[in-house]
């Protein structure tokens, strides 16, 4: 059998490869319109998506997409702008303003081709009237530390924005708007991916207010005043401005898990996909998954070893400590503590976009020897977990996985291998 660490990395690589834009974009490209083709987009995969469109498009086009710093690629007719994620910056604000203006200039014979992927919400931070970029940055930072899930975060973002929650598509009416989406959210809800700039929004200002109240976020005052005023609600399902808007989901977490499962089967390992939409506190999810892995090892359920437990989705981290680490490192550190050096279990957890939170790693790798190596290095796993320092822990044991930008994003990938 393949070495467990090699197998885990091969499965992760296959998951990432399955969602590359040059594979998933071409089958969904439409015929050219009678008028102009305007390409707009945002997200960690948007630049690579734009390059694929350019390479395959039979006529003229122009446009602008915004991606994360380091995720840009060379395009000829489509301008690529890089901006900050997960906390937005002025480069993203300026790009979003220009994107909205390009959409507003579209005519009835034009096609607005929107390329949307995970990360697009922070990358298009165009504040609603009366709000500043600083207001949005403050709320974003608070939400990131609060433990709010992605649906909750994006509900708030939509109601502080001039471009999200269907507003981009409304600006382009009556042009045809076709959105190609790569999903990075649990459940693949188009209205949540990048805060759904071209999709009707079923949430309300009241929902956004409730979320801030739930997590005790009471600043900035301008944000609370804006949500209370509720002066300009997002376009809802049935809004006539979105009548010519269509969305196609071209890649999603389940596809990535299935690609990884194929690799496992080829190696003689039984894959068990636990779910593509797992949410919850990373350390609590880890405890549950540790129990399932030990059930496989002890009793051969839900599959006999050798087996690998696969899952996707997006866990959360309520930040209480001062350490470094994204949700995947936190998950894996909590898993290490729960497994306590179980001799037959290895695991990998990483973000398919190549960035775990805001760090320089995609995730990390856990082996049965990880805890003993940490003890030898004088690193206390439980103390690091209490300090939210998954990055520091795995850095100390040489367990970090660094891929650099992958140019796609189908959310988190977790694989727990149980040897026979």
Beta strands, then each sheet from edge to edge (+ up, - down):
strand 1: 37-42
strand 2: 62-68
strand 3: 78-83
strand 4: 111-117
strand 5: 176-182
strand 6: 245-251
strand 7: 270-278
strand 8: 307-313
strand 9: 345-351
strand 10: 363-366
strand 11: 400-401
strand 12: 412-418
sheet 1: 3+ 2+ 1+ 4+ 5+ 6+
sheet 2: 7+ 8+ 12- 9+ 10- 11+
end
